[in-house]
Amino acid sequence: MKIIDKVRLQGNKKLLLLLNLFSLPLTYLFFLLFTQIAIIFKPLINKGTSINTSGIVTVMGMVMALLVIHELVHGLFYKLFKPKNRIKIGFRLKSMIG
């Protein structure tokens, strides 16, 4: 893996403050987003407590969707900080299996 740039947070109080200030509105926005997602799926959850195939598939689909959203956020910020660099998106299934 080629190192393109290094950012040292230790001792860089200005950058740490900026990142923390930037994270506050993002935290609020993601709280609102996930609250809305929970409201949408609440009727599915309230149908009962039994575990069935459709419930498992729904949860797995939600996890996969959140994984995609998570990686898109990484890609967005990568492009914001390094717009000229190429992004390689993906994950290694082998590293996810203990």
C-alpha positions as CSV (number, residue, x, y, z in Angstrom):
1,M,0.0,0.0,0.0
2,K,1.4,3.4,-1.0
3,I,1.2,6.2,1.6
4,I,0.0,9.3,-0.1
5,D,-0.1,11.7,2.8
6,K,0.2,11.7,6.6
7,V,-1.9,13.6,9.1
8,R,-0.5,13.8,12.6
9,L,-3.3,14.6,15.1
10,Q,-1.0,14.4,18.2
11,G,0.0,18.0,19.0
12,N,-2.1,19.5,16.3
13,K,-4.7,21.1,18.5
14,K,-6.2,23.3,15.7
15,L,-6.9,20.3,13.5
16,L,-8.3,18.3,16.5
17,L,-10.7,21.1,17.4
18,L,-11.8,21.5,13.8
19,L,-12.5,17.8,13.4
20,N,-14.4,17.7,16.7
21,L,-16.5,20.8,15.7
22,F,-17.2,19.2,12.3
23,S,-18.3,16.0,13.9
24,L,-21.0,17.6,16.1
25,P,-23.4,18.5,13.2
26,L,-22.6,15.2,11.5
27,T,-23.5,13.3,14.7
28,Y,-26.8,15.1,14.8
29,L,-27.6,14.5,11.2
30,F,-26.8,10.8,11.4
31,F,-28.9,10.6,14.6
32,L,-31.9,12.1,12.6
33,L,-31.2,9.7,9.7
34,F,-31.1,6.6,11.8
35,T,-34.1,7.7,13.9
36,Q,-36.1,7.9,10.6
37,I,-34.9,4.5,9.5
38,A,-35.9,3.1,12.9
39,I,-39.4,4.7,12.6
40,I,-39.8,3.2,9.1
41,F,-38.9,-0.3,10.3
42,K,-40.7,-0.2,13.6
43,P,-43.9,-1.7,12.3
44,L,-41.9,-4.7,11.1
45,I,-40.3,-5.1,14.6
46,N,-43.7,-4.8,16.4
47,K,-45.3,-7.6,14.5
48,G,-44.0,-10.2,17.0
49,T,-41.0,-11.5,18.8
50,S,-40.6,-14.7,16.8
51,I,-37.7,-15.2,14.6
52,N,-38.6,-16.2,11.0
53,T,-36.9,-16.3,7.7
54,S,-38.3,-12.9,6.5
55,G,-37.1,-11.3,9.7
56,I,-33.6,-12.6,9.3
57,V,-33.5,-11.6,5.7
58,T,-34.7,-8.1,6.6
59,V,-32.0,-7.7,9.3
60,M,-29.3,-9.0,7.0
61,G,-30.5,-6.5,4.3
62,M,-30.4,-3.7,6.7
63,V,-26.9,-4.6,7.8
64,M,-25.7,-4.8,4.2
65,A,-27.4,-1.4,3.4
66,L,-25.6,0.2,6.5
67,L,-22.3,-1.3,5.3
68,V,-22.8,0.3,1.9
69,I,-23.7,3.6,3.5
70,H,-20.7,3.4,5.8
71,E,-18.3,2.8,2.9
72,L,-19.9,5.6,0.9
73,V,-19.3,8.0,3.8
74,H,-15.6,6.9,3.7
75,G,-15.5,7.5,-0.1
76,L,-17.1,10.9,0.2
77,F,-14.6,12.2,2.8
78,Y,-11.7,10.6,0.9
79,K,-12.8,12.6,-2.2
80,L,-13.2,15.8,-0.1
81,F,-9.6,15.6,1.2
82,K,-7.9,14.0,-1.9
83,P,-10.1,14.8,-4.9
84,K,-7.5,13.9,-7.5
85,N,-6.7,10.4,-6.1
86,R,-8.4,7.2,-7.3
87,I,-10.7,5.4,-4.8
88,K,-10.7,1.6,-4.5
89,I,-13.8,0.5,-2.7
90,G,-14.4,-2.9,-1.3
91,F,-13.8,-5.2,1.6
92,R,-12.1,-8.5,2.2
93,L,-14.4,-11.2,3.3
94,K,-11.5,-13.3,4.6
95,S,-10.6,-10.6,7.1
96,M,-14.1,-10.5,8.4
97,I,-14.2,-14.2,9.3
98,G,-12.4,-14.9,12.7
